Amino acid sequence: MKASWLILTFYRVRNQTKIKIMSSKEYRHSSAVGDPKEELAIRFVNTAAWRLRSAREERLPDAPAFLHWLTANLPGSEQQLAPINVRWRAHQLDGAKLYEAAIALREAIYELLVARIADAAPPIAALEHFNAHLVRPRSGIRLGAMASELVWDLGEASDLDLLKPIVMSAASLVTGPKAHRIRQCQDDRGCGWLFVDESRAMNRRWCSMGDCGNRAKAKRHYQRSRGQSDSSSG
């Protein structure tokens, strides 16, 4: 068994307590589409895992994966995106072009958000790339009603139109009241995921207490125990 930190998930079934053991990698895989409580732009940026390692983990390896991510993150989009999925299967180059544009946009947004965290000027190239998407007219996408909620209507969207919700989310985030709350996970393994710190004290350090936070807590406990043990034996 590989030496990895284990996350224990407790749940009750018919009044019996069971323990489900998942490795940190498995836990992250279960959250691949992103935390629904986070901003859309944050969820998109976090499709690249372990950003602060020399070799990061790509969660969107191809165009179908990106389309699946959109379906999971844009409410009411499943039926609207289905024809695009069919077309991309027949014309793979169309999907490949949009996928390349999506990944380039993701990296530009990441650079803008990290600069905001560091209270530094954004990289010019990233800003120009983002603005090219921001100012591009998109006539095929609009808001629609789903019961009492407003959602993105993608019924007449072109491929590039699919990036508009992400662009709007990122622009709103970096210019709005939550901009000063953007953080990057401080996990020492190189997690690098971003999040918006909604805590009252604004002292959140981890992308998730169920993953990096839990590991850090366990590590501190282990180090304290070792210190006490060494002190007693000395």
C-alpha positions as CSV (number, residue, x, y, z in Angstrom):
1,M,0.0,0.0,0.0
2,K,1.4,3.4,-1.0
3,A,2.3,5.7,1.8
4,S,-0.4,8.3,1.6
5,W,-2.5,10.1,4.0
6,L,-5.9,8.6,4.4
7,I,-9.2,10.4,4.8
8,L,-11.8,8.8,7.0
9,T,-15.4,9.4,6.0
10,F,-17.9,8.4,8.6
11,Y,-21.5,7.7,7.8
12,R,-24.3,5.8,9.5
13,V,-26.3,3.1,7.8
14,R,-29.2,1.5,9.7
15,N,-27.7,2.8,13.0
16,Q,-24.4,1.1,12.3
17,T,-21.3,3.2,12.0
18,K,-19.1,2.4,9.0
19,I,-15.8,3.8,7.9
20,K,-15.0,4.5,4.3
21,I,-11.3,5.0,3.6
22,M,-10.2,7.0,0.6
23,S,-6.7,8.2,-0.4
24,S,-6.3,11.9,-0.9
25,K,-6.1,11.3,-4.6
26,E,-9.4,9.4,-4.6
27,Y,-11.0,12.2,-2.5
28,R,-10.0,14.8,-5.0
29,H,-11.3,12.7,-7.9
30,S,-14.7,12.6,-6.2
31,S,-14.7,16.4,-6.3
32,A,-13.4,16.7,-9.9
33,V,-16.3,18.9,-11.1
34,G,-15.6,21.5,-8.4
35,D,-17.2,22.7,-5.2
36,P,-20.6,24.1,-6.1
37,K,-20.2,26.7,-3.3
38,E,-17.2,28.3,-5.1
39,E,-17.4,30.8,-7.9
40,L,-17.6,29.3,-11.4
41,A,-14.2,30.8,-12.4
42,I,-12.6,29.3,-9.3
43,R,-14.1,25.9,-10.1
44,F,-12.7,26.2,-13.6
45,V,-9.2,27.2,-12.5
46,N,-9.1,24.3,-10.1
47,T,-9.5,21.7,-12.8
48,A,-5.7,21.8,-12.7
49,A,-4.7,20.1,-9.5
50,W,-1.3,20.2,-7.7
51,R,-0.4,23.5,-9.4
52,L,2.6,24.2,-7.2
53,R,4.3,20.9,-8.1
54,S,6.7,20.4,-11.0
55,A,4.2,18.1,-12.6
56,R,0.6,19.1,-12.0
57,E,-2.5,16.9,-12.6
58,E,-4.8,17.9,-15.5
59,R,-8.5,17.3,-14.7
60,L,-9.7,18.3,-18.2
61,P,-7.6,16.1,-20.5
62,D,-9.7,16.6,-23.7
63,A,-12.7,18.3,-25.2
64,P,-15.3,15.7,-24.0
65,A,-14.0,16.2,-20.4
66,F,-14.4,20.0,-20.7
67,L,-18.0,19.5,-22.1
68,H,-18.8,17.2,-19.2
69,W,-17.4,19.8,-16.8
70,L,-19.7,22.5,-18.3
71,T,-22.7,20.2,-18.1
72,A,-22.0,19.6,-14.4
73,N,-21.4,23.3,-13.6
74,L,-24.0,25.1,-15.6
75,P,-27.5,24.2,-14.3
76,G,-30.0,23.3,-17.0
77,S,-27.3,22.9,-19.7
78,E,-27.4,19.1,-20.2
79,Q,-29.9,19.0,-23.1
80,Q,-28.5,22.2,-24.7
81,L,-24.9,20.8,-24.7
82,A,-25.9,17.4,-26.0
83,P,-26.0,18.4,-29.7
84,I,-22.5,20.0,-29.4
85,N,-21.2,16.7,-28.0
86,V,-22.6,14.9,-31.0
87,R,-21.1,17.4,-33.4
88,W,-17.7,17.1,-31.7
89,R,-17.7,13.4,-32.0
90,A,-18.2,13.7,-35.7
91,H,-15.9,16.7,-36.1
92,Q,-13.2,16.3,-33.5
93,L,-11.2,19.3,-34.8
94,D,-14.0,21.6,-33.6
95,G,-13.8,20.2,-30.1
96,A,-10.0,20.4,-30.1
97,K,-10.0,24.1,-31.1
98,L,-12.5,25.0,-28.3
99,Y,-10.6,22.9,-25.8
100,E,-7.3,24.6,-26.6
101,A,-9.0,28.0,-26.2
102,A,-10.6,26.9,-22.9
103,I,-7.3,25.8,-21.4
104,A,-5.5,29.0,-22.5
105,L,-8.3,31.0,-20.9
106,R,-8.1,29.0,-17.7
107,E,-4.4,29.7,-17.4
108,A,-4.9,33.4,-18.0
109,I,-7.6,33.6,-15.3
110,Y,-5.3,31.7,-12.9
111,E,-2.5,34.2,-13.5
112,L,-4.9,37.1,-12.9
113,L,-6.2,35.6,-9.6
114,V,-2.8,34.7,-8.3
115,A,-1.6,38.3,-9.0
116,R,-4.7,39.6,-7.1
117,I,-3.8,37.3,-4.1
118,A,-0.2,38.7,-4.1
119,D,-1.5,42.3,-4.5
120,A,0.6,42.6,-7.6
121,A,0.0,44.0,-11.1
122,P,-1.4,41.3,-13.4
123,P,0.8,39.9,-16.2
124,I,0.1,42.0,-19.3
125,A,-0.1,38.9,-21.6
126,A,-2.7,37.3,-19.3
127,L,-4.8,40.4,-19.0
128,E,-4.8,41.0,-22.8
129,H,-5.7,37.4,-23.4
130,F,-8.6,37.6,-20.9
131,N,-9.8,40.9,-22.3
132,A,-9.9,39.4,-25.8
133,H,-12.5,37.0,-24.5
134,L,-14.3,39.7,-22.5
135,V,-14.9,42.1,-25.4
136,R,-15.8,39.4,-28.0
137,P,-19.5,39.7,-28.9
138,R,-21.4,36.6,-28.3
139,S,-24.9,36.7,-29.8
140,G,-25.7,33.0,-29.3
141,I,-25.8,33.0,-25.5
142,R,-28.2,34.8,-23.2
143,L,-30.1,34.3,-19.9
144,G,-33.1,32.1,-19.7
145,A,-35.6,31.1,-17.1
146,M,-35.8,27.6,-15.5
147,A,-38.7,27.7,-13.1
148,S,-37.9,30.6,-10.8
149,E,-34.2,30.7,-11.5
150,L,-32.2,32.4,-14.2
151,V,-29.7,30.2,-16.0
152,W,-27.5,30.4,-19.1
153,D,-29.4,29.7,-22.3
154,L,-26.9,27.9,-24.6
155,G,-29.5,26.8,-27.2
156,E,-27.9,28.9,-30.0
157,A,-24.4,29.1,-28.7
158,S,-21.3,28.8,-30.9
159,D,-18.3,26.9,-29.5
160,L,-16.6,30.1,-28.2
161,D,-19.9,31.2,-26.7
162,L,-19.5,28.4,-24.2
163,L,-16.7,30.3,-22.5
164,K,-18.8,33.3,-21.8
165,P,-20.1,32.2,-18.3
166,I,-16.6,31.5,-17.2
167,V,-15.3,34.9,-18.4
168,M,-18.2,36.8,-16.8
169,S,-17.6,34.9,-13.5
170,A,-13.9,35.8,-13.5
171,A,-14.5,39.4,-14.3
172,S,-17.1,39.8,-11.6
173,L,-14.8,38.0,-9.1
174,V,-11.6,40.1,-9.6
175,T,-13.5,43.4,-9.7
176,G,-16.1,42.7,-7.0
177,P,-16.3,42.7,-3.2
178,K,-14.9,39.1,-3.0
179,A,-11.6,40.0,-4.8
180,H,-9.7,40.6,-1.5
181,R,-10.9,37.2,-0.2
182,I,-9.3,35.1,-2.9
183,R,-6.8,32.7,-1.4
184,Q,-4.5,29.8,-2.5
185,C,-4.3,26.6,-0.5
186,Q,-1.2,26.5,1.8
187,D,-0.8,22.8,1.7
188,D,2.9,21.9,1.8
189,R,2.4,19.2,-0.9
190,G,1.9,21.8,-3.6
191,C,-1.9,21.7,-3.9
192,G,-2.3,25.2,-5.3
193,W,-6.1,25.2,-5.5
194,L,-7.8,28.6,-5.2
195,F,-10.8,29.5,-3.1
196,V,-12.8,32.5,-1.8
197,D,-12.3,32.8,2.0
198,E,-15.8,33.4,3.4
199,S,-14.8,32.9,7.0
200,R,-15.6,35.8,9.4
201,A,-12.0,36.0,10.5
202,M,-10.7,35.7,7.0
203,N,-8.1,33.2,8.2
204,R,-8.9,30.1,6.1
205,R,-5.8,28.4,4.8
206,W,-6.9,25.2,3.1
207,C,-8.9,24.5,0.0
208,S,-10.9,21.9,2.0
209,M,-10.9,20.8,5.6
210,G,-11.8,17.4,4.3
211,D,-8.6,17.1,2.3
212,C,-5.6,19.4,2.8
213,G,-6.9,20.8,6.1
214,N,-7.5,17.4,7.5
215,R,-4.0,16.2,6.5
216,A,-2.3,19.3,8.0
217,K,-4.2,18.8,11.2
218,A,-3.2,15.2,11.4
219,K,0.4,16.1,10.6
220,R,0.5,18.7,13.4
221,H,-1.0,16.1,15.8
222,Y,1.6,13.6,14.8
223,Q,4.5,16.0,15.2
224,R,3.2,17.1,18.7
225,S,2.9,13.4,19.7
226,R,6.5,12.7,18.4
227,G,7.8,15.7,20.3
228,Q,6.1,14.6,23.5
229,S,7.4,11.1,23.0
230,D,11.0,12.3,22.4
231,S,10.8,14.6,25.4
232,S,9.6,11.7,27.6
233,S,12.3,9.3,26.4
234,G,15.0,12.0,26.9
